């Protein structure tokens, strides 16, 4: 849905939120499939997701994406 919103309104914040939810989905799927939650793969995916959403919120807060 975020990708659709990105194409509809050219909103980068929607794209970054979609990427974040996708990364969290991958991490949750790994846990459901039996990967330990302290595995380096899961921790890396979660860290990247948190960094992406922090970047998107920062860009929104400073007004770089407002139209």
HTML snippet that shows the backbone in 3Dmol.js (N, CA, C, O; Angstrom):
<script src="https://3Dmol.org/build/3Dmol-min.js"></script>
<div id="view" style="width:600px;height:400px;position:relative"></div>
<script>
const pdb = `
ATOM      1  N   UNK A   1       0.822  -1.188   0.000  1.00  0.00           N
ATOM      2  CA  UNK A   1       0.000   0.000   0.000  1.00  0.00           C
ATOM      3  C   UNK A   1       0.869   1.256   0.000  1.00  0.00           C
ATOM      4  O   UNK A   1       0.528   2.261  -0.624  1.00  0.00           O
ATOM      5  N   UNK A   2       1.991   1.184   0.705  1.00  0.00           N
ATOM      6  CA  UNK A   2       2.887   2.333   0.715  1.00  0.00           C
ATOM      7  C   UNK A   2       3.493   2.591  -0.647  1.00  0.00           C
ATOM      8  O   UNK A   2       3.678   3.741  -1.045  1.00  0.00           O
ATOM      9  N   UNK A   3       3.802   1.523  -1.361  1.00  0.00           N
ATOM     10  CA  UNK A   3       4.345   1.665  -2.713  1.00  0.00           C
ATOM     11  C   UNK A   3       3.304   2.284  -3.643  1.00  0.00           C
ATOM     12  O   UNK A   3       3.637   3.106  -4.497  1.00  0.00           O
ATOM     13  N   UNK A   4       2.056   1.888  -3.475  1.00  0.00           N
ATOM     14  CA  UNK A   4       0.964   2.453  -4.266  1.00  0.00           C
ATOM     15  C   UNK A   4       0.814   3.947  -3.969  1.00  0.00           C
ATOM     16  O   UNK A   4       0.644   4.756  -4.881  1.00  0.00           O
ATOM     17  N   UNK A   5       0.879   4.297  -2.696  1.00  0.00           N
ATOM     18  CA  UNK A   5       0.781   5.707  -2.304  1.00  0.00           C
ATOM     19  C   UNK A   5       1.955   6.509  -2.874  1.00  0.00           C
ATOM     20  O   UNK A   5       1.791   7.663  -3.269  1.00  0.00           O
ATOM     21  N   UNK A   6       3.119   5.899  -2.912  1.00  0.00           N
ATOM     22  CA  UNK A   6       4.282   6.567  -3.486  1.00  0.00           C
ATOM     23  C   UNK A   6       4.051   6.893  -4.959  1.00  0.00           C
ATOM     24  O   UNK A   6       4.352   7.999  -5.409  1.00  0.00           O
ATOM     25  N   UNK A   7       3.519   5.933  -5.706  1.00  0.00           N
ATOM     26  CA  UNK A   7       3.260   6.191  -7.115  1.00  0.00           C
ATOM     27  C   UNK A   7       2.098   7.161  -7.326  1.00  0.00           C
ATOM     28  O   UNK A   7       2.087   7.919  -8.296  1.00  0.00           O
ATOM     29  N   UNK A   8       1.145   7.138  -6.441  1.00  0.00           N
ATOM     30  CA  UNK A   8      -0.030   7.999  -6.573  1.00  0.00           C
ATOM     31  C   UNK A   8       0.309   9.463  -6.295  1.00  0.00           C
ATOM     32  O   UNK A   8      -0.109  10.351  -7.038  1.00  0.00           O
ATOM     33  N   UNK A   9       1.065   9.714  -5.223  1.00  0.00           N
ATOM     34  CA  UNK A   9       1.335  11.089  -4.800  1.00  0.00           C
ATOM     35  C   UNK A   9       2.811  11.473  -4.827  1.00  0.00           C
ATOM     36  O   UNK A   9       3.164  12.588  -4.443  1.00  0.00           O
ATOM     37  N   UNK A  10       3.681  10.563  -5.279  1.00  0.00           N
ATOM     38  CA  UNK A  10       5.122  10.825  -5.288  1.00  0.00           C
ATOM     39  C   UNK A  10       5.630  11.168  -3.887  1.00  0.00           C
ATOM     40  O   UNK A  10       6.486  12.039  -3.739  1.00  0.00           O
ATOM     41  N   UNK A  11       5.112  10.494  -2.863  1.00  0.00           N
ATOM     42  CA  UNK A  11       5.467  10.753  -1.476  1.00  0.00           C
ATOM     43  C   UNK A  11       6.559   9.781  -1.028  1.00  0.00           C
ATOM     44  O   UNK A  11       6.323   8.579  -0.902  1.00  0.00           O
ATOM     45  N   UNK A  12       7.751  10.317  -0.790  1.00  0.00           N
ATOM     46  CA  UNK A  12       8.851   9.465  -0.354  1.00  0.00           C
ATOM     47  C   UNK A  12       8.634   8.916   1.051  1.00  0.00           C
ATOM     48  O   UNK A  12       9.104   7.822   1.363  1.00  0.00           O
ATOM     49  N   UNK A  13       7.937   9.650   1.895  1.00  0.00           N
ATOM     50  CA  UNK A  13       7.684   9.163   3.250  1.00  0.00           C
ATOM     51  C   UNK A  13       6.881   7.866   3.199  1.00  0.00           C
ATOM     52  O   UNK A  13       7.137   6.954   3.985  1.00  0.00           O
ATOM     53  N   UNK A  14       5.929   7.772   2.303  1.00  0.00           N
ATOM     54  CA  UNK A  14       5.147   6.542   2.165  1.00  0.00           C
ATOM     55  C   UNK A  14       6.027   5.387   1.713  1.00  0.00           C
ATOM     56  O   UNK A  14       5.840   4.257   2.164  1.00  0.00           O
ATOM     57  N   UNK A  15       6.975   5.650   0.837  1.00  0.00           N
ATOM     58  CA  UNK A  15       7.886   4.616   0.372  1.00  0.00           C
ATOM     59  C   UNK A  15       8.778   4.130   1.504  1.00  0.00           C
ATOM     60  O   UNK A  15       8.981   2.925   1.655  1.00  0.00           O
ATOM     61  N   UNK A  16       9.308   5.042   2.293  1.00  0.00           N
ATOM     62  CA  UNK A  16      10.154   4.650   3.416  1.00  0.00           C
ATOM     63  C   UNK A  16       9.375   3.873   4.476  1.00  0.00           C
ATOM     64  O   UNK A  16       9.905   2.930   5.064  1.00  0.00           O
ATOM     65  N   UNK A  17       8.148   4.253   4.721  1.00  0.00           N
ATOM     66  CA  UNK A  17       7.324   3.504   5.682  1.00  0.00           C
ATOM     67  C   UNK A  17       7.029   2.111   5.147  1.00  0.00           C
ATOM     68  O   UNK A  17       7.028   1.147   5.912  1.00  0.00           O
ATOM     69  N   UNK A  18       6.779   1.987   3.852  1.00  0.00           N
ATOM     70  CA  UNK A  18       6.539   0.673   3.249  1.00  0.00           C
ATOM     71  C   UNK A  18       7.780  -0.205   3.367  1.00  0.00           C
ATOM     72  O   UNK A  18       7.671  -1.394   3.667  1.00  0.00           O
ATOM     73  N   UNK A  19       8.951   0.369   3.135  1.00  0.00           N
ATOM     74  CA  UNK A  19      10.192  -0.391   3.274  1.00  0.00           C
ATOM     75  C   UNK A  19      10.365  -0.861   4.709  1.00  0.00           C
ATOM     76  O   UNK A  19      10.765  -1.999   4.952  1.00  0.00           O
ATOM     77  N   UNK A  20      10.062   0.018   5.658  1.00  0.00           N
ATOM     78  CA  UNK A  20      10.194  -0.347   7.069  1.00  0.00           C
ATOM     79  C   UNK A  20       9.266  -1.496   7.445  1.00  0.00           C
ATOM     80  O   UNK A  20       9.694  -2.452   8.092  1.00  0.00           O
ATOM     81  N   UNK A  21       8.005  -1.412   7.047  1.00  0.00           N
ATOM     82  CA  UNK A  21       7.077  -2.498   7.352  1.00  0.00           C
ATOM     83  C   UNK A  21       7.503  -3.796   6.676  1.00  0.00           C
ATOM     84  O   UNK A  21       7.342  -4.874   7.249  1.00  0.00           O
ATOM     85  N   UNK A  22       8.042  -3.706   5.470  1.00  0.00           N
ATOM     86  CA  UNK A  22       8.534  -4.896   4.791  1.00  0.00           C
ATOM     87  C   UNK A  22       9.691  -5.538   5.538  1.00  0.00           C
ATOM     88  O   UNK A  22       9.744  -6.760   5.674  1.00  0.00           O
ATOM     89  N   UNK A  23      10.617  -4.719   6.021  1.00  0.00           N
ATOM     90  CA  UNK A  23      11.747  -5.253   6.779  1.00  0.00           C
ATOM     91  C   UNK A  23      11.289  -5.889   8.093  1.00  0.00           C
ATOM     92  O   UNK A  23      11.765  -6.962   8.463  1.00  0.00           O
ATOM     93  N   UNK A  24      10.373  -5.233   8.793  1.00  0.00           N
ATOM     94  CA  UNK A  24       9.850  -5.831  10.022  1.00  0.00           C
ATOM     95  C   UNK A  24       9.100  -7.128   9.724  1.00  0.00           C
ATOM     96  O   UNK A  24       9.143  -8.070  10.517  1.00  0.00           O
ATOM     97  N   UNK A  25       8.415  -7.177   8.585  1.00  0.00           N
ATOM     98  CA  UNK A  25       7.729  -8.400   8.183  1.00  0.00           C
ATOM     99  C   UNK A  25       8.704  -9.543   7.947  1.00  0.00           C
ATOM    100  O   UNK A  25       8.440 -10.681   8.336  1.00  0.00           O
ATOM    101  N   UNK A  26       9.828  -9.243   7.314  1.00  0.00           N
ATOM    102  CA  UNK A  26      10.855 -10.263   7.097  1.00  0.00           C
ATOM    103  C   UNK A  26      11.390 -10.768   8.429  1.00  0.00           C
ATOM    104  O   UNK A  26      11.569 -11.973   8.611  1.00  0.00           O
ATOM    105  N   UNK A  27      11.646  -9.857   9.357  1.00  0.00           N
ATOM    106  CA  UNK A  27      12.148 -10.257  10.677  1.00  0.00           C
ATOM    107  C   UNK A  27      11.127 -11.123  11.413  1.00  0.00           C
ATOM    108  O   UNK A  27      11.499 -12.127  12.020  1.00  0.00           O
ATOM    109  N   UNK A  28       9.864 -10.756  11.369  1.00  0.00           N
ATOM    110  CA  UNK A  28       8.830 -11.541  12.040  1.00  0.00           C
ATOM    111  C   UNK A  28       8.647 -12.905  11.376  1.00  0.00           C
ATOM    112  O   UNK A  28       8.430 -13.906  12.060  1.00  0.00           O
ATOM    113  N   UNK A  29       8.734 -12.946  10.063  1.00  0.00           N
ATOM    114  CA  UNK A  29       8.632 -14.222   9.357  1.00  0.00           C
ATOM    115  C   UNK A  29       9.775 -15.150   9.752  1.00  0.00           C
ATOM    116  O   UNK A  29       9.571 -16.349   9.942  1.00  0.00           O
ATOM    117  N   UNK A  30      10.964 -14.600   9.874  1.00  0.00           N
ATOM    118  CA  UNK A  30      12.099 -15.402  10.314  1.00  0.00           C
ATOM    119  C   UNK A  30      11.889 -15.990  11.689  1.00  0.00           C
ATOM    120  O   UNK A  30      12.235 -17.147  11.931  1.00  0.00           O
ATOM    121  N   UNK A  31      11.328 -15.208  12.595  1.00  0.00           N
ATOM    122  CA  UNK A  31      11.061 -15.699  13.947  1.00  0.00           C
ATOM    123  C   UNK A  31       9.995 -16.785  13.919  1.00  0.00           C
ATOM    124  O   UNK A  31      10.114 -17.787  14.624  1.00  0.00           O
ATOM    125  N   UNK A  32       8.953 -16.597  13.111  1.00  0.00           N
ATOM    126  CA  UNK A  32       7.907 -17.621  12.989  1.00  0.00           C
ATOM    127  C   UNK A  32       8.481 -18.916  12.434  1.00  0.00           C
ATOM    128  O   UNK A  32       8.066 -20.003  12.839  1.00  0.00           O
ATOM    129  N   UNK A  33       9.432 -18.809  11.509  1.00  0.00           N
ATOM    130  CA  UNK A  33      10.029 -19.996  10.904  1.00  0.00           C
ATOM    131  C   UNK A  33      11.092 -20.646  11.782  1.00  0.00           C
ATOM    132  O   UNK A  33      11.664 -21.667  11.400  1.00  0.00           O
ATOM    133  N   UNK A  34      11.362 -20.075  12.943  1.00  0.00           N
ATOM    134  CA  UNK A  34      12.242 -20.733  13.901  1.00  0.00           C
ATOM    135  C   UNK A  34      13.600 -20.099  14.121  1.00  0.00           C
ATOM    136  O   UNK A  34      14.417 -20.644  14.864  1.00  0.00           O
ATOM    137  N   UNK A  35      13.861 -18.978  13.505  1.00  0.00           N
ATOM    138  CA  UNK A  35      15.137 -18.301  13.738  1.00  0.00           C
ATOM    139  C   UNK A  35      15.085 -17.646  15.112  1.00  0.00           C
ATOM    140  O   UNK A  35      14.083 -17.028  15.471  1.00  0.00           O
ATOM    141  N   UNK A  36      16.147 -17.779  15.868  1.00  0.00           N
ATOM    142  CA  UNK A  36      16.223 -17.190  17.199  1.00  0.00           C
ATOM    143  C   UNK A  36      16.175 -15.667  17.090  1.00  0.00           C
ATOM    144  O   UNK A  36      16.799 -15.090  16.199  1.00  0.00           O
ATOM    145  N   UNK A  37      15.446 -15.018  17.983  1.00  0.00           N
ATOM    146  CA  UNK A  37      15.274 -13.565  17.899  1.00  0.00           C
ATOM    147  C   UNK A  37      16.569 -12.808  18.176  1.00  0.00           C
ATOM    148  O   UNK A  37      16.657 -11.621  17.862  1.00  0.00           O
ATOM    149  N   UNK A  38      17.569 -13.457  18.752  1.00  0.00           N
ATOM    150  CA  UNK A  38      18.858 -12.799  18.979  1.00  0.00           C
ATOM    151  C   UNK A  38      19.868 -13.147  17.889  1.00  0.00           C
ATOM    152  O   UNK A  38      21.056 -12.859  18.028  1.00  0.00           O
ATOM    153  N   UNK A  39      19.403 -13.762  16.812  1.00  0.00           N
ATOM    154  CA  UNK A  39      20.255 -14.077  15.671  1.00  0.00           C
ATOM    155  C   UNK A  39      20.720 -12.783  15.012  1.00  0.00           C
ATOM    156  O   UNK A  39      19.972 -11.807  14.959  1.00  0.00           O
ATOM    157  N   UNK A  40      21.950 -12.774  14.512  1.00  0.00           N
ATOM    158  CA  UNK A  40      22.514 -11.566  13.911  1.00  0.00           C
ATOM    159  C   UNK A  40      21.717 -11.110  12.696  1.00  0.00           C
ATOM    160  O   UNK A  40      21.622  -9.909  12.442  1.00  0.00           O
ATOM    161  N   UNK A  41      21.141 -12.042  11.938  1.00  0.00           N
ATOM    162  CA  UNK A  41      20.320 -11.687  10.774  1.00  0.00           C
ATOM    163  C   UNK A  41      19.088 -10.895  11.203  1.00  0.00           C
ATOM    164  O   UNK A  41      18.785  -9.855  10.618  1.00  0.00           O
ATOM    165  N   UNK A  42      18.386 -11.375  12.208  1.00  0.00           N
ATOM    166  CA  UNK A  42      17.184 -10.694  12.703  1.00  0.00           C
ATOM    167  C   UNK A  42      17.543  -9.334  13.286  1.00  0.00           C
ATOM    168  O   UNK A  42      16.855  -8.344  13.038  1.00  0.00           O
ATOM    169  N   UNK A  43      18.621  -9.287  14.059  1.00  0.00           N
ATOM    170  CA  UNK A  43      19.037  -8.015  14.648  1.00  0.00           C
ATOM    171  C   UNK A  43      19.444  -7.000  13.588  1.00  0.00           C
ATOM    172  O   UNK A  43      19.167  -5.810  13.732  1.00  0.00           O
ATOM    173  N   UNK A  44      20.093  -7.455  12.533  1.00  0.00           N
ATOM    174  CA  UNK A  44      20.498  -6.559  11.453  1.00  0.00           C
ATOM    175  C   UNK A  44      19.283  -6.017  10.705  1.00  0.00           C
ATOM    176  O   UNK A  44      19.203  -4.821  10.427  1.00  0.00           O
ATOM    177  N   UNK A  45      18.335  -6.903  10.381  1.00  0.00           N
ATOM    178  CA  UNK A  45      17.124  -6.471   9.669  1.00  0.00           C
ATOM    179  C   UNK A  45      16.350  -5.455  10.507  1.00  0.00           C
ATOM    180  O   UNK A  45      15.904  -4.430   9.994  1.00  0.00           O
ATOM    181  N   UNK A  46      16.195  -5.744  11.791  1.00  0.00           N
ATOM    182  CA  UNK A  46      15.476  -4.808  12.662  1.00  0.00           C
ATOM    183  C   UNK A  46      16.199  -3.472  12.775  1.00  0.00           C
ATOM    184  O   UNK A  46      15.564  -2.418  12.749  1.00  0.00           O
ATOM    185  N   UNK A  47      17.522  -3.510  12.901  1.00  0.00           N
ATOM    186  CA  UNK A  47      18.301  -2.269  13.004  1.00  0.00           C
ATOM    187  C   UNK A  47      18.160  -1.418  11.754  1.00  0.00           C
ATOM    188  O   UNK A  47      17.997  -0.201  11.843  1.00  0.00           O
ATOM    189  N   UNK A  48      18.220  -2.052  10.592  1.00  0.00           N
ATOM    190  CA  UNK A  48      18.049  -1.313   9.342  1.00  0.00           C
ATOM    191  C   UNK A  48      16.652  -0.698   9.275  1.00  0.00           C
ATOM    192  O   UNK A  48      16.492   0.446   8.851  1.00  0.00           O
ATOM    193  N   UNK A  49      15.643  -1.461   9.695  1.00  0.00           N
ATOM    194  CA  UNK A  49      14.270  -0.948   9.677  1.00  0.00           C
ATOM    195  C   UNK A  49      14.129   0.269  10.589  1.00  0.00           C
ATOM    196  O   UNK A  49      13.506   1.261  10.210  1.00  0.00           O
ATOM    197  N   UNK A  50      14.704   0.196  11.783  1.00  0.00           N
ATOM    198  CA  UNK A  50      14.638   1.338  12.693  1.00  0.00           C
ATOM    199  C   UNK A  50      15.369   2.548  12.117  1.00  0.00           C
ATOM    200  O   UNK A  50      14.895   3.676  12.250  1.00  0.00           O
ATOM    201  N   UNK A  51      16.509   2.329  11.482  1.00  0.00           N
ATOM    202  CA  UNK A  51      17.242   3.437  10.887  1.00  0.00           C
ATOM    203  C   UNK A  51      16.476   4.083   9.737  1.00  0.00           C
ATOM    204  O   UNK A  51      16.504   5.303   9.577  1.00  0.00           O
ATOM    205  N   UNK A  52      15.798   3.273   8.943  1.00  0.00           N
ATOM    206  CA  UNK A  52      15.010   3.812   7.825  1.00  0.00           C
ATOM    207  C   UNK A  52      13.873   4.686   8.347  1.00  0.00           C
ATOM    208  O   UNK A  52      13.640   5.775   7.821  1.00  0.00           O
ATOM    209  N   UNK A  53      13.165   4.223   9.373  1.00  0.00           N
ATOM    210  CA  UNK A  53      12.039   5.008   9.881  1.00  0.00           C
ATOM    211  C   UNK A  53      12.526   6.260  10.605  1.00  0.00           C
ATOM    212  O   UNK A  53      11.863   7.295  10.546  1.00  0.00           O
ATOM    213  N   UNK A  54      13.665   6.189  11.284  1.00  0.00           N
ATOM    214  CA  UNK A  54      14.224   7.374  11.934  1.00  0.00           C
ATOM    215  C   UNK A  54      14.612   8.406  10.879  1.00  0.00           C
ATOM    216  O   UNK A  54      14.372   9.600  11.059  1.00  0.00           O
ATOM    217  N   UNK A  55      15.204   7.954   9.792  1.00  0.00           N
ATOM    218  CA  UNK A  55      15.572   8.865   8.703  1.00  0.00           C
ATOM    219  C   UNK A  55      14.331   9.529   8.109  1.00  0.00           C
ATOM    220  O   UNK A  55      14.323  10.737   7.874  1.00  0.00           O
ATOM    221  N   UNK A  56      13.292   8.744   7.870  1.00  0.00           N
ATOM    222  CA  UNK A  56      12.060   9.291   7.296  1.00  0.00           C
ATOM    223  C   UNK A  56      11.417  10.303   8.237  1.00  0.00           C
ATOM    224  O   UNK A  56      10.955  11.354   7.792  1.00  0.00           O
ATOM    225  N   UNK A  57      11.383  10.000   9.524  1.00  0.00           N
ATOM    226  CA  UNK A  57      10.805  10.940  10.479  1.00  0.00           C
ATOM    227  C   UNK A  57      11.636  12.212  10.585  1.00  0.00           C
ATOM    228  O   UNK A  57      11.086  13.305  10.718  1.00  0.00           O
ATOM    229  N   UNK A  58      12.949  12.074  10.528  1.00  0.00           N
ATOM    230  CA  UNK A  58      13.815  13.245  10.572  1.00  0.00           C
ATOM    231  C   UNK A  58      13.567  14.146   9.363  1.00  0.00           C
ATOM    232  O   UNK A  58      13.430  15.360   9.510  1.00  0.00           O
ATOM    233  N   UNK A  59      13.510  13.554   8.172  1.00  0.00           N
ATOM    234  CA  UNK A  59      13.284  14.342   6.969  1.00  0.00           C
ATOM    235  C   UNK A  59      11.919  15.027   7.011  1.00  0.00           C
ATOM    236  O   UNK A  59      11.772  16.146   6.520  1.00  0.00           O
ATOM    237  N   UNK A  60      10.937  14.371   7.587  1.00  0.00           N
ATOM    238  CA  UNK A  60       9.618  14.969   7.727  1.00  0.00           C
ATOM    239  C   UNK A  60       9.649  16.115   8.735  1.00  0.00           C
ATOM    240  O   UNK A  60       9.041  17.162   8.513  1.00  0.00           O
ATOM    241  N   UNK A  61      10.358  15.910   9.838  1.00  0.00           N
ATOM    242  CA  UNK A  61      10.411  16.919  10.896  1.00  0.00           C
ATOM    243  C   UNK A  61      11.095  18.211  10.427  1.00  0.00           C
ATOM    244  O   UNK A  61      10.692  19.307  10.816  1.00  0.00           O
ATOM    245  N   UNK A  62      12.121  18.075   9.598  1.00  0.00           N
ATOM    246  CA  UNK A  62      12.814  19.285   9.139  1.00  0.00           C
ATOM    247  C   UNK A  62      12.141  19.901   7.924  1.00  0.00           C
ATOM    248  O   UNK A  62      12.561  20.955   7.447  1.00  0.00           O
ATOM    249  N   UNK A  63      11.091  19.246   7.417  1.00  0.00           N
ATOM    250  CA  UNK A  63      10.288  19.832   6.368  1.00  0.00           C
ATOM    251  C   UNK A  63      10.801  19.612   4.957  1.00  0.00           C
ATOM    252  O   UNK A  63      10.417  20.351   4.050  1.00  0.00           O
ATOM    253  N   UNK A  64      11.650  18.630   4.741  1.00  0.00           N
ATOM    254  CA  UNK A  64      12.184  18.403   3.412  1.00  0.00           C
ATOM    255  C   UNK A  64      11.168  17.808   2.460  1.00  0.00           C
ATOM    256  O   UNK A  64      11.324  17.934   1.246  1.00  0.00           O
ATOM    257  N   UNK A  65      10.122  17.158   2.980  1.00  0.00           N
ATOM    258  CA  UNK A  65       9.151  16.483   2.120  1.00  0.00           C
ATOM    259  C   UNK A  65       7.790  17.143   2.122  1.00  0.00           C
ATOM    260  O   UNK A  65       6.841  16.603   1.554  1.00  0.00           O
ATOM    261  N   UNK A  66       7.678  18.275   2.736  1.00  0.00           N
ATOM    262  CA  UNK A  66       6.361  18.931   2.764  1.00  0.00           C
ATOM    263  C   UNK A  66       6.136  19.665   1.452  1.00  0.00           C
ATOM    264  O   UNK A  66       7.058  20.245   0.879  1.00  0.00           O
ATOM    265  N   UNK A  67       4.896  19.630   0.991  1.00  0.00           N
ATOM    266  CA  UNK A  67       4.555  20.306  -0.265  1.00  0.00           C
ATOM    267  C   UNK A  67       3.471  21.321  -0.030  1.00  0.00           C
ATOM    268  O   UNK A  67       3.044  21.997  -0.966  1.00  0.00           O
TER     269      UNK A  67
END
`;
const viewer = $3Dmol.createViewer("view");
viewer.addModel(pdb, "pdb");
viewer.setStyle({}, {cartoon: {color: "spectrum"}});
viewer.zoomTo();
viewer.render();
</script>
